[in-house]
């Protein structure tokens, strides 16, 4: 840590400026230990928060359960810091609550502002995680957390810094929320235009995917390289569960001339993940890039005919009904599940007019383009927020 701070600042160990406390879990086999008296938090309750404050907990323990274990009631404004599985989730207690043993929580002293400490712990979380020990999973002890030093200005300065970081973080979260809302909007549009596939309220004719496609081809089994090869090769991890392509982790292969048309994908191809865990088999996305890429053997390349659009089939398979259908039909093979090309083509699907499908595809293109801009803005916002945070804790704001 950079030791250079403004003259009015100081470094303070968390164990000196805060009270560091852990939590515990009442025995599950004692029903009277569980009830609706005291909110009880686990690390997973912090994993999908949309803001810094945890307002409540999904589970409560009774007063008897509290007395029957060694957890501690944390006053409102305490900092919840997960110390294992995983290390580094941070939140502010929005009310009095307690936690399980997966935390090293901080009750701020009189000269520590909760909002400032929250941002400070978010900033320090990766460094603290590196201090973890353990074979099965890493954990940081109370002693380790207590020894961590934080830069500590005056209380008014802490409040000023927290207010600046709160505003910057709120902007960043709004961008992330816009991305989430785009996905929800497309699901809503699909249901509005085509109805729920499970009940078919619009009375569309029922057919099979086979009727809507011109081909379904497997990818190559060639071994890919991390660095060498003419073509990026798409694998199962490049199809997101949400129904989009993810190009952040690519490998590469070379193809012979006779293999190019066989294994390369083109814009508008539907890609289907045929082998994965039971929950993930059948991930489907439309390839919308102009960059030549190949597909690996765990994927199926599907091309639609004049009766359908790839965006419609992808949305259908990624709907709740579609995912339930895929989970129900996949068969286990040595711990993995598989749906082959013939089985994919046999899947029942509603067949609305292709003109309506094309209208839906246009909406998808517009929303995805807007979402792409949100992603770019969010990435830039993350970089700027990290820079702002670094400056804040060096006393440069």
PyMOL commands that set and color helices and strands:
alter all, ss='L'
color gray80, all
select helices_A, chain A and resi 14-17+31-33+43-46+63-67+114-129+142-147+155-194+209-212+236-238+257-263+310-318+320-329+341-346+354-392
alter helices_A, ss='H'
color red, helices_A
select strands_A, chain A and resi 10-13+18-21+34-41+53-54+59-61+79-83+87-93+98-99+105-108+149-152+205-208+213-218+231-234+251-253+264-265+270-273+275-276+284-286+293-295+299-304+331-333+336-338+348-351
alter strands_A, ss='S'
color yellow, strands_A
deselect
rebuild
show_as cartoon
